[in-house]
Amino acid sequence: MRARLARRMVVVALVAACTARPGAAWAETGEASWVARSLRGRRTASGARYDPRALTAAHRTLPFGTQVRVTRLDTGRSVIVTVTDRGPWVGGRVIDVSEAAADALGFQGRGTAPVRLTLP
């Protein structure tokens, strides 16, 4: 009986950990890059097709569908994006944003920008 209860508690804890959103105080700082227009129409890890005009992003761990405020540290510009893919896989980068989001943040021509990620 104790073993069964312990197993149930472990399962409940794992489900809670896998479905929980980061707390309200969650934040992450690093470099953002943007996804090229040439990938338009390709399937993302969530199954959605990449649309460079949509405000979407790739993040390594946040659940698909999570909305994240991306704030450019050197200008203060910000945009809210929805996580639809996994990545970036380049060291120091914390998020890959769509072309539209990079344009809204003002770094499309530059390639990368220092950002802070928070929950809206």
C-alpha distances in whole Angstrom, upper triangle without the diagonal:
4,5,5,6,9,10,11,12,14,15,17,18,20,21,23,24,26,27,28,32,34,34,38,39,38,41,43,46,48,50,50,52,53,52,56,57,57,54,54,52,50,46,44,41,39,42,44,48,49,52,54,55,52,50,47,46,44,41,39,36,36,34,37,39,38,42,43,46,48,51,54,54,58,59,56,56,53,51,48,47,44,42,42,42,41,43,45,45,48,47,48,48,45,46,48,50,52,55,56,53,55,58,57,56,60,59,59,62,61,58,55,55,53,50,48,45,43,41,44
4,5,5,6,9,10,10,12,14,15,16,18,20,21,22,24,26,27,30,31,32,35,36,36,39,40,44,45,48,48,50,51,51,54,56,56,52,53,52,49,46,43,40,39,41,44,47,48,51,53,54,51,49,46,44,42,39,37,34,34,33,36,38,37,40,41,44,46,49,51,52,55,57,54,54,51,50,46,45,42,40,41,41,39,41,43,43,46,45,45,45,43,44,46,48,50,54,54,52,53,57,55,54,58,57,57,60,59,56,53,53,51,48,45,42,41,39,42
4,5,5,6,9,10,11,12,14,15,16,18,20,21,23,24,26,29,30,31,35,36,35,38,39,42,44,46,46,48,49,48,52,53,54,50,51,49,47,43,41,37,36,39,41,45,46,49,51,52,49,47,44,42,40,37,35,32,32,31,34,36,36,39,40,43,45,48,50,51,54,55,53,53,50,48,45,44,41,38,39,38,37,39,41,41,43,43,43,43,41,42,44,46,48,52,52,50,52,55,54,53,56,55,55,58,57,54,51,51,49,47,44,41,40,38,41
4,5,5,6,9,10,11,12,14,15,17,18,20,21,23,24,28,29,31,34,35,34,37,38,42,44,46,46,47,48,47,50,52,52,48,49,47,45,41,39,35,34,37,39,43,44,47,49,50,47,45,42,41,39,36,34,31,31,30,32,34,34,37,39,42,44,47,49,50,54,55,52,52,49,47,44,42,39,37,37,37,36,38,40,40,43,43,43,43,40,41,43,45,47,50,51,49,50,54,53,52,55,54,54,58,56,53,51,50,49,46,43,40,39,37,40
4,5,5,6,9,10,11,12,14,15,16,18,20,21,22,26,27,28,31,33,32,35,37,40,42,45,44,46,47,47,50,52,52,48,49,47,45,41,39,35,34,37,39,43,44,47,49,50,46,44,41,40,38,35,33,30,30,29,31,33,32,36,37,40,42,45,48,48,52,53,50,50,47,45,42,41,38,36,36,36,35,38,40,40,43,42,42,42,39,40,42,44,46,49,50,47,49,52,51,50,54,53,53,57,55,52,50,49,47,44,42,39,37,35,38
4,5,5,6,9,10,11,12,14,15,16,18,20,21,25,26,26,30,31,30,33,34,38,40,42,42,44,45,45,48,50,50,47,47,46,44,40,37,34,33,36,38,42,43,45,47,48,45,43,40,38,36,33,31,28,28,27,30,32,31,34,35,39,40,43,46,46,50,51,48,48,45,44,41,39,36,34,35,35,33,35,37,37,40,39,39,39,36,38,40,42,44,48,48,46,47,51,49,48,52,51,51,54,53,50,47,47,45,42,39,37,35,34,36
4,5,5,6,9,10,11,12,14,15,17,18,20,24,25,26,30,31,30,33,34,37,39,41,41,42,43,42,46,47,48,44,45,43,41,37,35,31,30,33,35,39,40,43,45,46,43,41,38,36,34,31,29,26,26,25,28,30,30,33,34,37,39,42,45,45,49,50,48,47,44,42,39,38,35,32,33,32,31,33,35,35,38,38,38,38,35,36,38,40,42,46,46,44,46,49,48,47,50,49,50,53,51,48,46,45,44,41,39,36,34,33,36
4,5,5,6,9,10,11,12,14,15,17,18,22,24,25,28,30,29,32,33,36,38,40,40,42,42,42,45,47,47,43,44,42,40,36,34,30,29,32,34,38,39,42,44,45,41,39,37,35,33,31,29,25,25,24,26,28,28,31,33,36,38,41,44,44,48,49,46,46,42,41,37,36,33,31,31,32,31,33,35,35,38,38,38,38,35,35,38,39,41,45,45,43,45,48,46,46,49,48,49,52,51,48,45,45,43,40,38,35,33,31,34
4,5,5,6,9,10,11,12,14,16,16,20,21,22,25,27,26,29,30,34,36,38,38,40,41,41,44,46,47,43,44,42,40,37,34,30,29,32,34,38,39,41,43,44,40,38,36,34,32,29,27,24,24,23,26,27,27,30,31,34,36,39,41,42,46,47,44,44,41,39,36,35,32,30,31,31,30,32,34,34,37,36,36,36,33,34,36,38,40,44,44,41,43,46,45,44,47,47,47,51,49,46,44,43,41,38,35,32,31,29,32
4,5,5,6,9,10,10,12,14,15,19,20,21,25,26,25,28,29,32,34,36,36,38,39,38,42,44,44,41,41,40,38,34,31,28,27,30,32,36,37,39,41,42,39,37,34,32,30,27,25,21,22,21,24,26,25,29,30,33,34,37,40,40,44,45,43,42,39,38,35,33,30,28,29,29,27,29,31,31,34,33,34,33,30,31,34,36,38,42,42,40,41,45,43,42,46,45,45,48,47,44,41,41,39,36,34,31,29,28,31
4,5,5,6,9,10,11,12,14,18,20,21,25,26,25,28,29,32,34,36,35,37,37,37,40,42,42,38,39,38,35,32,29,26,24,27,30,33,34,37,39,40,37,35,32,30,28,26,24,20,21,19,22,24,23,27,28,32,33,36,39,40,44,45,42,42,38,36,33,31,28,26,27,27,25,28,30,30,33,33,34,33,30,31,33,34,36,40,40,38,40,43,42,41,44,44,44,47,46,43,40,40,39,36,33,30,29,27,30
4,5,5,6,9,10,11,12,16,18,19,22,24,23,26,27,31,33,35,35,36,37,37,40,42,42,39,39,38,36,32,29,26,25,27,29,33,34,36,38,39,36,34,31,30,28,25,24,20,20,18,21,22,22,25,27,30,32,35,38,39,42,43,40,40,36,35,31,30,27,25,26,27,26,28,30,31,34,34,34,33,30,30,32,33,35,39,39,37,39,42,41,40,43,43,43,46,45,42,40,39,38,35,32,29,27,25,27
4,6,5,6,9,10,10,14,15,16,20,21,20,23,24,28,30,32,32,34,35,35,39,40,41,38,38,37,35,32,29,25,24,27,29,33,34,36,37,38,35,33,30,28,26,24,22,18,18,17,20,22,21,24,25,28,30,33,35,36,40,41,38,38,35,33,30,29,26,24,25,25,24,26,28,29,32,31,31,30,27,28,30,32,34,38,38,35,37,40,39,38,41,41,41,45,43,40,38,37,35,32,29,26,25,23,26
4,5,5,6,9,10,13,15,17,21,22,20,23,23,27,29,31,30,32,33,33,36,38,38,35,35,34,32,28,26,22,21,24,27,30,31,33,35,36,33,31,28,26,24,21,19,16,16,15,18,20,19,23,24,27,29,32,34,35,39,40,37,37,34,32,29,27,24,22,23,23,21,23,26,26,29,28,29,28,25,26,28,30,32,35,36,33,35,38,37,36,40,39,39,42,41,38,35,35,33,31,28,25,24,23,26
4,5,5,6,8,12,14,16,20,22,20,23,24,27,29,31,30,32,32,32,35,36,37,34,34,33,30,27,24,21,19,22,24,28,29,31,33,34,31,29,26,25,23,21,19,16,15,13,16,18,17,21,22,26,28,31,34,35,38,39,37,36,32,30,27,25,22,20,21,21,21,23,26,26,30,29,30,28,25,25,27,29,30,34,34,32,34,37,36,35,39,38,38,42,41,38,35,35,34,31,28,25,23,21,24
4,6,5,6,9,12,13,16,18,17,20,22,25,27,30,29,31,32,32,35,37,38,34,34,33,32,28,25,22,21,24,25,29,29,32,33,34,30,28,25,24,23,20,19,15,14,13,16,17,16,19,21,24,26,29,32,33,36,37,34,34,30,29,25,24,22,20,21,22,21,23,26,27,29,29,29,28,24,24,27,28,30,34,34,31,33,36,35,34,37,37,37,41,40,37,34,34,32,29,26,23,21,19,21
4,6,5,9,10,12,16,17,15,18,19,22,24,27,26,28,29,29,33,35,36,32,33,32,30,27,24,21,19,23,25,28,28,30,32,33,29,27,24,22,21,18,16,12,12,11,15,17,15,18,19,22,24,27,29,30,34,35,32,32,29,27,24,23,21,18,20,20,19,21,23,23,26,26,25,24,21,22,24,26,28,32,32,29,31,34,33,32,35,35,35,38,37,34,32,31,29,26,24,20,19,18,21
4,6,9,11,13,17,18,16,18,19,23,24,26,25,27,27,27,30,32,33,29,30,29,27,23,20,17,16,19,21,24,25,27,29,30,27,25,22,20,18,16,14,10,10,9,12,14,13,17,18,21,23,26,29,30,34,34,32,31,28,26,23,21,18,16,17,17,16,18,21,22,25,25,25,23,20,20,22,24,26,29,30,27,29,32,31,31,34,33,33,37,36,32,30,30,28,26,23,20,19,18,20
4,7,10,12,15,17,15,18,19,23,25,26,25,27,27,27,30,31,33,29,29,28,27,23,20,17,15,19,20,24,24,26,28,29,25,23,20,19,18,16,15,12,10,8,11,12,11,15,16,20,22,25,28,29,33,33,31,30,26,24,21,19,16,15,16,17,17,19,22,23,26,26,26,24,21,20,22,23,25,29,28,26,28,31,30,29,33,33,33,36,35,33,30,30,28,25,23,19,18,16,18
4,6,9,12,14,12,15,17,21,23,25,24,26,27,27,31,32,34,30,31,30,28,25,22,19,18,21,22,25,26,27,28,29,25,23,21,19,18,16,15,12,10,9,12,13,11,14,15,18,20,23,26,27,31,31,29,28,25,23,20,19,16,15,17,18,18,20,22,23,26,26,25,23,20,20,22,23,25,29,28,26,28,31,29,28,32,32,32,36,35,32,29,29,27,24,21,17,15,13,16
4,6,9,11,9,12,14,18,20,22,21,23,24,25,28,30,32,29,29,28,27,24,21,19,17,21,21,24,24,25,26,26,23,20,18,17,16,14,14,11,8,8,11,11,8,10,11,14,17,19,23,24,28,28,25,24,21,19,16,16,14,13,15,17,16,18,20,22,24,24,23,21,17,17,20,20,22,26,25,22,25,27,26,25,28,28,29,33,32,29,26,25,24,20,17,14,12,9,12
4,7,8,6,9,11,15,17,20,20,22,23,25,28,30,32,29,30,30,28,26,22,20,19,23,23,26,25,26,27,27,24,21,19,17,16,13,14,10,8,10,13,13,10,11,11,13,15,18,21,21,25,26,23,23,20,19,16,16,15,14,17,18,17,18,19,21,23,22,20,19,15,16,19,20,22,26,25,22,24,27,25,24,27,27,28,31,30,28,25,23,21,18,15,12,10,8,12
4,5,5,9,12,16,19,22,22,25,26,27,31,33,35,32,33,33,32,29,26,24,23,26,26,29,28,29,29,29,26,23,21,20,20,17,17,14,12,13,16,16,12,13,12,14,16,18,21,22,25,26,23,23,20,20,17,18,17,17,20,21,20,21,22,24,26,25,23,21,18,18,22,22,25,28,27,24,26,28,26,25,28,28,30,33,32,30,27,25,22,19,15,13,10,8,11
4,6,9,12,15,19,21,21,24,26,27,31,33,35,33,33,33,32,30,27,25,24,27,27,29,28,29,29,28,25,22,21,20,20,18,19,16,14,15,18,16,13,12,11,12,15,16,19,20,23,23,20,21,18,18,15,17,17,17,21,22,22,23,23,26,27,26,23,22,18,19,22,22,24,27,26,23,25,27,24,23,26,27,29,32,31,29,26,24,21,18,14,12,8,7,9
4,6,10,13,17,20,20,24,25,27,31,33,36,33,34,34,34,32,28,27,26,29,29,31,29,30,29,29,26,23,22,20,21,18,19,17,15,17,19,19,15,14,13,13,15,15,18,18,21,22,19,20,17,18,17,18,18,18,22,23,22,22,23,25,25,24,21,20,17,18,22,22,25,28,27,23,24,27,24,22,26,26,28,31,30,28,25,22,19,16,12,11,8,8,11
4,7,10,14,17,17,21,22,24,28,30,32,30,31,31,30,28,25,23,23,26,26,28,26,27,27,27,24,21,19,17,17,14,15,13,11,14,17,16,13,13,10,11,13,14,17,17,20,21,18,19,17,17,15,16,16,16,19,20,19,19,19,21,22,21,18,17,14,15,18,19,22,25,24,21,22,25,23,21,24,24,26,29,27,25,22,20,17,14,10,8,6,7,10
4,7,10,13,14,17,20,22,26,28,30,28,29,30,29,28,24,23,23,26,26,27,25,26,25,25,23,19,18,16,16,13,14,13,12,15,17,17,13,13,10,10,10,11,13,13,17,18,15,16,14,15,14,15,16,15,19,19,18,17,17,19,19,18,15,14,11,12,16,17,20,23,22,19,19,22,20,18,21,21,23,26,24,22,19,16,14,10,7,5,5,7,11
4,7,10,11,15,17,20,23,26,28,26,27,29,27,26,22,21,22,25,25,26,24,25,24,24,22,19,17,14,14,11,12,12,11,15,17,18,14,14,10,11,10,11,12,12,15,17,15,16,14,15,14,15,16,15,18,17,16,14,14,16,16,14,11,10,8,10,13,15,18,21,21,18,18,21,20,17,20,19,21,23,21,19,16,14,11,8,6,5,7,10,13
4,7,9,13,16,19,22,25,27,26,27,29,28,27,24,23,24,27,26,27,24,25,23,24,23,19,18,15,15,13,14,14,14,18,20,20,17,16,12,12,10,9,10,9,12,15,13,15,13,15,15,16,17,16,20,19,17,15,14,16,15,13,9,9,7,10,13,14,18,20,21,17,16,19,18,15,18,16,19,21,18,17,13,11,8,6,4,6,9,13,15
4,7,10,13,16,20,23,25,24,25,28,26,26,22,22,23,26,26,26,23,24,22,23,22,19,18,15,14,12,13,15,15,19,20,21,18,18,14,13,11,11,10,9,12,15,14,15,14,16,16,16,18,17,19,18,16,13,11,13,11,10,6,6,6,8,11,13,17,18,20,16,15,18,18,15,16,14,17,18,16,14,10,8,6,6,7,8,12,15,18
4,7,10,13,16,20,21,21,23,25,24,24,21,21,23,25,24,24,21,22,19,21,20,17,16,13,13,12,13,16,16,20,20,21,19,18,15,14,11,11,9,10,12,14,14,14,14,15,16,16,17,16,18,17,15,12,10,12,10,9,6,4,6,7,9,11,14,15,17,14,12,15,16,13,14,11,13,15,12,10,6,5,5,6,8,10,14,17,19
4,7,10,13,16,18,17,19,22,21,21,18,19,20,22,21,21,17,18,16,17,16,14,13,10,10,10,12,15,15,18,18,19,17,16,13,12,9,10,9,11,12,14,14,13,12,12,14,12,14,14,15,14,13,11,9,11,10,11,9,6,6,5,6,7,10,12,13,11,9,12,13,10,12,9,11,13,11,8,5,5,6,6,9,10,13,16,18
4,7,10,13,15,14,16,19,18,19,16,18,19,21,20,19,15,16,13,15,15,14,12,10,10,11,13,17,17,19,19,19,18,17,15,15,11,13,11,14,15,16,16,15,14,14,15,13,15,14,15,14,13,10,8,11,10,11,10,7,8,7,5,6,9,9,12,10,8,11,13,11,12,9,9,11,9,6,4,7,9,10,13,13,17,19,20
4,6,9,12,11,13,16,15,16,14,16,18,19,17,16,12,12,10,12,12,11,10,8,9,12,14,17,17,19,18,18,18,17,15,15,12,14,13,16,17,17,18,16,14,13,14,12,14,13,14,12,13,11,9,12,12,14,14,10,11,8,5,5,6,6,9,8,6,9,11,11,11,9,7,10,10,7,7,9,12,12,15,15,18,19,20
4,7,8,7,9,12,11,13,11,14,16,16,15,13,9,10,8,11,11,11,10,8,9,12,14,18,18,19,17,18,18,17,17,17,15,17,17,20,21,21,21,19,17,16,16,13,14,13,12,11,12,10,10,12,13,16,16,13,13,10,6,6,5,6,10,10,9,11,14,14,14,12,10,12,13,9,11,13,16,16,18,17,20,21,22
4,5,6,8,11,11,14,13,16,18,18,16,13,10,10,8,11,13,13,13,12,12,16,18,21,21,22,20,21,22,21,20,21,18,20,19,22,23,23,23,21,20,18,19,16,17,16,15,14,15,14,13,15,15,18,19,16,17,14,10,9,8,7,10,12,10,12,15,15,15,13,10,11,13,10,12,15,18,19,21,21,24,25,25
4,5,5,9,10,13,14,17,18,18,15,12,9,8,6,9,11,13,13,13,14,18,21,23,23,24,21,21,22,22,21,22,20,22,21,24,25,24,25,22,21,19,19,17,17,17,16,15,17,16,16,18,19,22,22,19,20,16,13,11,8,7,10,12,12,12,15,16,16,15,11,13,15,13,15,18,21,21,24,23,26,26,26
4,5,9,9,13,14,17,19,18,16,12,10,10,9,12,14,16,15,15,16,19,21,24,25,25,22,23,25,24,24,25,23,25,24,27,28,27,28,25,24,22,23,20,20,19,17,16,17,17,17,18,19,23,23,20,21,18,15,14,11,10,14,16,15,16,19,20,20,18,14,15,17,15,17,21,24,24,26,26,28,29,29
4,6,6,9,10,13,15,14,12,9,7,8,8,12,13,15,13,13,13,17,18,21,22,22,19,20,22,22,22,23,22,24,24,27,28,28,28,25,24,21,21,18,17,16,14,12,14,14,14,16,17,21,22,19,20,16,13,13,10,11,13,15,15,17,19,20,20,18,15,17,19,16,18,21,23,23,25,24,26,27,27
4,6,9,10,14,15,13,11,7,5,5,6,9,11,13,12,13,14,18,20,23,22,22,19,19,21,21,22,23,22,24,24,28,29,28,28,25,23,21,20,17,16,16,14,13,16,16,17,19,21,24,25,21,21,18,14,13,10,10,12,14,15,16,18,20,20,19,16,18,20,18,19,22,25,24,26,24,27,26,27
4,6,9,13,13,11,9,5,5,6,9,11,12,15,13,14,15,19,21,23,22,21,18,18,21,21,22,24,24,27,27,30,32,31,31,28,25,22,21,18,17,16,13,13,16,17,18,20,23,26,27,24,23,20,16,15,12,13,15,17,18,19,21,23,24,22,19,22,24,21,23,25,27,26,28,26,28,27,28
4,6,10,11,9,8,5,6,9,11,14,14,16,14,14,13,17,18,20,20,20,16,18,20,21,22,24,23,27,27,30,32,31,31,28,26,23,22,18,17,15,12,11,13,15,16,18,20,24,25,22,21,18,15,15,13,14,16,18,19,20,22,23,24,23,20,22,24,21,22,25,27,26,27,25,27,27,28
4,7,8,5,6,4,6,10,12,15,14,16,13,13,12,15,16,18,18,17,14,15,18,19,21,23,23,26,27,30,32,32,31,29,26,23,21,17,15,13,10,9,11,14,16,17,20,23,25,21,21,18,15,15,14,16,18,18,20,22,23,24,26,24,22,25,26,22,23,25,27,26,27,24,26,25,26
4,5,5,5,6,6,10,12,15,13,14,11,10,9,11,13,14,14,13,10,12,15,16,17,20,20,23,24,27,29,29,29,26,23,20,19,15,12,10,6,5,8,10,12,14,17,20,22,18,17,14,12,13,12,15,16,16,18,20,21,22,24,22,20,23,24,21,21,23,24,23,23,21,22,22,23
4,5,7,9,10,13,15,18,16,16,12,11,9,10,11,12,12,11,9,12,14,16,17,20,20,24,25,28,30,31,30,27,25,22,20,16,13,10,7,5,6,9,12,14,17,20,21,18,17,14,13,14,14,18,19,19,20,23,24,24,26,24,23,26,26,22,22,24,25,23,23,20,22,21,23
4,6,9,10,13,16,17,15,15,12,11,10,11,12,12,12,9,6,9,12,14,16,19,20,24,26,28,31,31,29,27,24,21,18,15,11,9,5,6,8,12,15,17,20,22,23,20,18,16,15,15,15,18,19,19,21,23,23,24,26,25,24,27,27,24,24,25,26,24,23,20,21,20,21
4,7,9,12,15,17,15,16,13,13,13,15,16,16,16,13,10,12,15,17,19,22,23,26,28,31,33,33,32,29,26,23,20,17,14,12,8,8,11,14,17,19,22,25,26,23,21,18,17,17,16,19,20,20,22,24,25,26,28,27,25,28,29,25,26,27,28,26,26,23,24,23,24
4,6,9,12,14,11,13,10,12,12,15,16,17,16,14,10,11,14,15,18,20,21,24,26,29,31,31,30,27,24,20,18,14,12,11,7,8,12,15,17,19,22,25,26,22,21,17,16,15,13,16,16,17,19,21,22,23,25,24,22,26,27,24,24,25,27,25,25,22,23,22,22
4,6,10,12,10,13,11,12,13,16,18,19,18,17,13,14,17,17,19,21,21,25,26,29,31,30,30,27,24,21,19,15,13,12,9,10,13,15,17,19,22,25,26,22,21,18,15,14,12,14,15,16,18,20,21,22,24,23,21,23,25,22,23,25,27,25,26,23,25,24,24
4,6,9,8,10,8,10,10,14,17,18,18,17,14,14,16,16,17,19,19,22,23,26,28,27,26,23,21,18,17,13,12,11,9,9,12,14,15,17,19,23,23,20,19,15,12,11,8,10,12,13,14,16,17,19,20,19,17,20,21,18,19,21,23,22,23,21,23,22,23
4,5,6,9,8,10,12,16,19,21,20,19,16,15,17,16,18,19,18,21,22,25,27,26,25,22,20,16,16,13,12,13,11,12,15,16,17,20,22,25,25,21,20,16,13,11,8,9,9,11,13,14,15,17,18,18,15,18,20,18,19,21,23,22,23,21,23,22,22
4,6,8,8,10,12,16,19,21,20,20,17,17,18,17,17,18,17,19,19,23,24,23,22,19,17,15,15,12,13,13,12,13,16,16,16,19,20,23,23,19,19,15,12,9,5,5,6,9,10,10,12,14,15,14,12,14,17,15,16,18,21,20,21,20,22,22,22
4,7,9,12,15,18,21,23,21,21,18,17,18,16,17,17,16,19,19,23,24,22,22,18,16,13,14,12,13,14,14,15,18,19,19,22,23,26,25,21,21,17,14,11,7,6,5,8,10,10,11,14,14,15,13,16,18,17,18,19,22,20,22,20,22,22,21
4,6,9,12,16,19,20,18,18,15,13,15,13,14,15,14,17,18,22,24,22,21,17,15,12,11,8,9,11,11,13,16,17,18,21,23,25,24,20,19,15,13,10,7,8,6,8,11,11,11,14,15,16,14,18,19,18,18,19,21,19,20,18,19,19,18
4,7,11,13,17,18,16,16,13,12,12,10,10,11,11,14,15,19,21,19,18,14,12,8,7,5,7,9,10,12,15,16,16,20,21,23,22,18,16,13,11,8,6,8,6,5,9,10,9,11,14,14,13,17,18,17,16,17,18,16,16,14,15,15,14
4,7,10,14,15,13,13,10,9,10,9,9,11,11,14,16,19,21,20,19,16,13,10,8,5,5,6,6,8,11,12,13,17,18,20,20,16,14,10,9,6,5,9,8,7,10,12,12,13,16,15,14,18,19,16,16,16,18,15,16,13,15,14,14
4,7,10,12,10,11,10,10,10,9,9,11,10,13,15,18,20,20,19,16,14,11,10,6,6,5,6,6,8,9,9,13,15,17,16,12,10,7,5,4,6,10,10,8,10,13,13,13,16,15,14,17,17,15,14,14,15,13,14,12,13,14,15
4,7,9,9,10,9,11,11,11,11,13,12,15,16,19,21,22,21,19,16,14,13,9,8,6,6,4,5,5,6,10,12,14,14,11,9,6,5,6,8,12,14,12,13,16,16,16,18,17,16,19,19,15,14,15,16,14,15,12,14,15,17
4,6,6,9,9,11,10,11,10,12,12,15,16,18,21,22,21,20,17,15,13,11,10,6,8,6,5,5,6,9,12,13,12,10,7,5,7,9,12,15,16,14,15,18,18,17,20,18,18,21,20,17,15,15,15,13,13,10,13,13,16
4,6,9,10,13,12,14,13,16,15,18,19,21,24,25,24,23,20,19,17,14,13,10,11,8,5,5,7,8,11,12,12,10,8,8,10,12,15,18,20,18,18,22,22,21,23,21,21,24,23,19,17,18,17,16,15,13,15,15,19
4,6,9,12,10,13,12,15,16,19,20,22,25,26,25,24,21,19,17,15,13,10,11,10,7,9,10,12,14,15,15,13,10,10,13,15,17,21,22,19,20,24,24,22,25,24,24,27,26,22,20,20,19,17,16,13,14,14,17
4,7,9,7,9,9,13,14,17,19,21,24,25,23,22,19,17,14,12,10,7,9,9,9,10,12,14,17,17,17,14,11,10,13,14,16,20,20,18,19,23,22,21,24,23,23,27,26,23,20,20,19,16,15,11,11,11,14
4,6,6,9,11,15,16,20,22,24,27,28,26,24,21,18,15,13,10,7,8,9,9,12,15,17,20,20,20,18,14,13,15,15,17,21,21,19,21,24,23,23,26,25,25,29,28,25,23,23,22,19,18,14,14,12,15
4,6,9,11,15,16,20,22,25,28,28,26,24,20,17,14,11,8,5,5,7,9,12,14,17,20,21,21,18,15,13,14,14,15,19,19,17,19,22,21,22,25,24,24,27,27,24,23,23,23,20,19,15,15,14,15
4,6,9,13,15,19,21,24,27,27,24,22,18,15,12,9,6,5,6,9,12,15,17,20,22,24,23,20,17,14,15,14,15,18,17,16,19,21,20,20,24,24,23,27,27,25,23,23,23,20,19,15,14,12,13
4,6,10,12,16,19,21,24,24,22,20,16,14,10,8,6,5,8,11,12,14,16,19,21,22,21,18,15,13,14,13,15,18,18,15,18,21,19,19,22,23,23,26,26,24,22,21,21,17,16,12,11,9,10
4,7,10,13,16,19,22,21,18,17,13,10,6,6,4,6,10,12,14,16,17,20,22,23,21,18,15,12,14,12,14,17,15,13,16,18,16,16,20,20,21,24,24,22,20,19,19,15,14,10,9,7,7
4,6,10,13,15,18,18,15,14,10,8,5,5,6,8,11,13,14,15,15,19,20,20,18,15,12,10,12,11,13,16,15,12,14,16,14,14,17,18,19,22,22,20,17,16,15,12,10,6,6,5,6
4,6,10,12,15,14,12,10,7,6,4,6,9,11,14,16,17,17,17,20,21,21,18,16,13,11,13,11,13,16,14,11,13,15,12,11,15,16,17,21,20,19,16,14,13,10,8,6,5,6,6
4,7,9,12,12,10,8,5,5,6,7,10,11,15,16,16,15,15,18,18,18,16,13,10,9,10,9,12,14,13,9,10,12,10,8,12,12,14,17,16,15,13,11,10,6,6,5,7,9,9
4,6,9,8,6,6,4,7,9,11,14,15,19,19,20,18,17,20,20,19,16,14,12,11,13,12,14,15,14,11,11,13,10,8,11,12,14,17,16,15,13,10,8,5,5,7,8,11,11
4,6,6,5,5,6,9,12,13,17,17,20,21,21,19,17,20,19,18,15,13,12,12,13,12,15,15,14,11,10,12,10,7,9,9,12,14,13,13,10,7,6,4,7,9,12,14,15
4,6,5,8,9,12,15,16,20,20,23,23,23,21,19,21,20,19,15,14,14,14,16,15,18,18,18,15,13,15,14,10,12,12,15,17,15,15,12,8,6,5,7,10,12,16,16
4,6,8,11,14,17,19,22,23,26,26,25,23,21,23,21,20,17,16,16,16,18,17,19,19,19,16,14,15,14,10,11,11,15,15,13,14,12,8,7,8,10,14,16,19,20
4,5,9,12,16,18,21,23,26,26,26,24,22,25,23,23,20,18,18,18,18,17,19,18,17,15,13,13,12,8,9,10,14,15,14,15,13,10,10,10,12,14,16,19,18
4,6,10,13,16,19,21,24,25,25,24,22,25,24,23,20,18,17,17,18,16,18,18,17,14,13,14,11,9,10,12,16,18,16,17,15,11,10,9,10,12,13,16,15
4,7,11,13,17,19,22,23,24,22,21,24,23,23,20,18,17,16,16,14,15,15,14,11,11,11,8,6,8,10,13,16,15,16,14,11,11,10,11,12,13,15,14
4,7,10,13,16,19,20,21,20,19,23,22,23,20,17,15,14,14,12,14,14,12,9,10,11,8,6,10,12,14,17,16,16,14,12,12,9,9,10,10,12,11
4,6,10,13,15,17,19,19,18,22,22,23,20,17,15,13,13,10,11,12,10,7,9,10,7,7,11,12,14,17,17,17,15,13,14,11,11,10,11,11,10
4,7,10,13,15,17,17,18,21,22,23,21,18,15,12,13,10,11,13,11,8,11,13,10,10,14,15,16,20,20,19,17,16,16,12,12,10,9,9,7
4,7,9,12,14,14,15,19,20,21,20,16,14,10,10,8,9,11,10,7,10,12,11,11,15,15,15,19,19,18,16,16,16,13,13,10,11,10,10
4,6,9,12,13,15,18,20,22,21,17,14,11,11,9,10,13,12,10,13,16,14,15,18,18,18,22,22,20,19,18,19,16,15,12,12,11,11
4,6,8,10,12,15,17,19,18,15,12,9,10,9,10,14,14,12,14,17,16,17,20,19,19,22,22,19,18,18,18,16,15,12,13,12,13
4,7,10,12,15,18,20,20,17,14,11,10,10,10,14,14,13,16,18,18,19,21,21,19,23,23,20,19,20,21,19,19,15,16,15,17
4,7,9,12,15,17,18,14,13,10,9,10,11,14,16,14,16,19,19,19,22,20,19,22,22,19,18,19,20,18,19,16,17,17,19
4,7,9,12,14,15,12,11,9,9,11,13,16,18,16,17,21,21,20,23,21,20,23,22,19,17,19,19,18,18,15,17,18,20
3,5,8,10,12,9,8,7,7,10,12,15,18,16,16,19,20,19,21,19,18,20,19,16,14,16,16,16,16,14,17,18,21
4,6,8,9,6,7,6,6,9,12,15,17,15,14,18,19,18,19,17,16,18,17,13,12,14,14,14,15,14,17,19,21
4,6,9,8,9,9,9,13,15,18,21,19,18,21,23,21,22,19,19,21,19,15,14,16,16,16,18,17,20,22,24
4,6,6,9,10,10,14,16,18,21,19,17,21,22,20,21,18,18,19,16,13,12,14,14,15,17,17,20,23,25
4,6,8,11,12,16,19,20,23,21,19,23,24,21,22,19,19,21,18,15,13,14,13,15,16,16,20,22,25
4,6,9,12,15,18,20,22,19,17,21,22,19,20,17,18,19,16,14,11,11,10,11,13,14,17,20,23
4,6,8,11,14,16,18,16,14,18,18,16,17,14,15,17,15,12,9,9,9,9,11,12,15,18,20
4,7,10,14,16,18,15,14,18,18,15,17,15,16,19,17,14,11,11,10,8,9,8,12,14,17
4,6,10,13,14,11,11,15,15,13,15,13,14,17,15,12,10,10,10,9,10,9,12,14,16
4,7,9,12,10,9,13,14,12,14,12,12,15,14,10,9,11,12,11,13,12,15,16,18
4,7,8,6,6,10,10,10,12,11,10,13,13,11,10,11,13,11,13,12,14,15,16
4,5,5,6,9,10,11,12,11,9,13,14,12,12,13,16,14,16,15,17,18,18
4,5,5,6,9,10,10,9,7,10,12,10,12,13,16,16,18,17,20,21,20
4,5,5,6,9,10,10,8,12,14,13,14,15,17,16,18,17,19,19,18
4,5,5,6,8,9,8,12,13,12,12,12,14,12,14,13,15,16,15
4,5,5,6,5,5,9,9,8,9,9,12,11,14,14,17,18,18
4,5,5,6,5,8,10,10,11,12,14,14,17,17,19,20,20
4,5,8,9,12,13,13,13,12,14,13,15,15,17,18,16
4,6,8,11,11,11,10,9,11,10,12,13,15,17,16
4,6,8,8,10,10,9,12,12,15,16,18,20,20
4,6,5,6,6,6,10,11,14,16,19,21,21
4,5,6,8,9,13,14,17,18,21,23,23
4,6,9,11,14,16,19,21,24,26,26
4,6,8,11,14,17,19,23,25,26
4,7,11,13,16,18,21,24,24
4,7,9,13,14,18,21,22
4,6,10,12,16,19,20
4,7,10,14,17,18
4,7,10,13,15
4,7,10,12
4,7,9
4,6
4
